[in-house]
Amino acid sequence: MRDKCAVSLFVATTVAWGLISMLSGCTAMAPGIQFSNAPKVESQDNEEGQVTPPIKIITPRLVKVERTLREQQVSEDISALLQPAQIYTIEPGDILQIVVWDHPELSASMLPAVPPGAVVAGGVAFSPLAQAQSGFEVDQKGILEFPYAGQIHVAGLTTAEVHKKITQKLAVFLKNPRVTLRMLAYRSKRVYVDGEVRLPGVQAINDIPMTLIEAINRAGGLQATADQSRISVAREGKTYLINLPLLVQRGLNPAEIMLRNGDVVRVLSREESKVFISGEVTAPRSLPMRNGRLSLNEALGEAGGINPVTGDAKKVYVIRRNTQESVVYQLDANVPDALALAEGFELNPKDVVYVAATPLTNWNRTVSAMIPGALPTAVIATTPGR
């Protein structure tokens, strides 16, 4: 019996040392994402070369630099949107109502009036938004035609300036003409609101300055799924990303963000601003950000923390894809101020938080993958009484 145990122990020891020798140079074959502190190397041939992303150690200085860059980026992005309110100017397509006192024949509309509820061609009920109301329309050249006043170029003028021009021209034919002028329909300027709002669609710009807050309120307000930190404004081929909570925190009034004709406002969903936690954590998952904010500490907490058996607390990585390249941040969770660093390190949408496995865990998984059942067999063989 003793000889049998000795033979079993010898066989198990031989198998174990054989596995160790075979795997000593195969650490790169271990399961999971592998990172290296080697400098970034770029190959001229993308098919044969490999790019190693740089690794930045998360330190108090790096956390401070990241926070400063984040605030500067927000300030630079929306600087072009912070403009004073401007008086509405008349443009082609607008409808004016012009009344000359004591001369009702001059106030007759140049457009046919269609009564509400009337049925037009095709049996479709008339909608006031589908056709211009009764009034004087500014044509595509910016010209307004009015009796006795003739053709007047009004594009780019305010209602007060147009009123003055018409009065001066009518004074040639009428004694002390009294004119009343007002906007009947605002049709020349509009913005588009889309995304996580209750009533997406077109919003006409009128005499009330169209701010970002005004446009969102006209669209019925934000839905519960809206991400207030990711509101995009597209203008002239450029997109500005607005973080409302951060603006308020910095003392900037969102009502100062003025919209222009043709702007497209899109409120993104929280589902589009997720971060992903994987690796050696208790519960790998994806997490939506809370109005644009989610710290590394909060992400790890939501995932149940680092697995105490298989996780390597020294190798907590954050993989971030920037415009030109990927950057990897590393946190050593064993240092005394690790919790403070993790709380101060802000994550970005689409960041991947990865906790690496310990060397022993990698070795165990590699052996199990290459020779299934080898380790259990060796353990059973060395167990007394078997």
Steps between C-alpha positions, in 0.01 A plus 500: 500500500784733592673425171180576310467843666865575429452420132187714483681790667790466258266499200305803626821691574636418157179616332491822701866589430448414136208735479690774676796464265273498198307810611788703644551675169136511395362781713375673186271204442309562823128570458376859523625838383876543528666840547865594492689800632716497191504823299258536211627338182346572161557289192488631147308190392170472684461136399828390658558757771328548832429824688541493876297775669685716753427442868452793736516440874210661688657744746371811678671715237341309212154530661547876529618531139204296371254718692656820362492371143136397538397847619701675228345282231146587612583872509657498152226293338207726588671840481354554152148436633508753783370811327266783599139487382426674170186670372305292251556605139260431215608247240344338190193295584379712791140626500420859607169648600481866391205725582464861379251685717197644318606317183372144527541449125880518547496233768360230277719193506716403207441135598169313497359434843408138570254455788603252770343158452454545126564203274758544227580286196507130573247524783768590757410749770691827486766559765619851588856366505478355151412824317575865552233701679337810356756778478785647298776252425866584455611328179818299447690814398410674824252734328169613655237643269244739648241725327635849417826419678604266220776246543712540812808294584440398862733200548727556799287784642306510826125562513565854623723573199244358256224703668703816449565424132134430421386813683746717307390360163128535580551862612546590133139401427327526841494778754646390834459124441459293811639150453487196728740219417559171675631154423222263406706184443864422571604265219852595399703376797481171682697254707465123523476319834550125508589223740377448855234772509124454525407680177787482248465705185536847349490809722442836332711794616282800584545832675587317823874419489549132430731369770589138558275485806213661306530245218503205742199636691304551177574137418329392821810474716744215554396141543612288793749320274671822389864566581521866602877493463490407130292748302643563155446810288593464132574828320667559164668160490628512859353325803515647850452270801331668797511379860215676681584387859862604456398840362277565801777381732741750344251786532410525129137556410381253230247763393792695350548231233334656195380291206501609137299412195581146387646378830434136585466418870524135601460375855689174537376206702670367809527168318750664263725605788589168656828376645595134509648311797659165432776274618545382858207677663213343688231598248622616156248734339437817303397813691326816374658823616310729736463824307849466362673405823629164615823455691722195488420434866125503431539269201695243699248524783206440266680191367542358851864595536816310407472124534706424815601154374589552134543877455833681502438830684823643360372476144175693466491641148283758325509470121394819323474562129589856405476661157833370373607219732412288800634585845521266796493625860618277784405519867680318779215436743743384770644848564359686803331777300357268235137568595553876481669467160223275369233744619673795336559325167201575275403250234392590147221338299607170340792457743589139585604420857696177516640326807780258415535157657780402734797305354387187686149532353643541150725197549212288628275598209773440243570153635130419506462618141800309365470177701148469641493306825881497545509695824204321663662167412830607652329625815301178540813296447683680780212481744567247781273198508435489122 
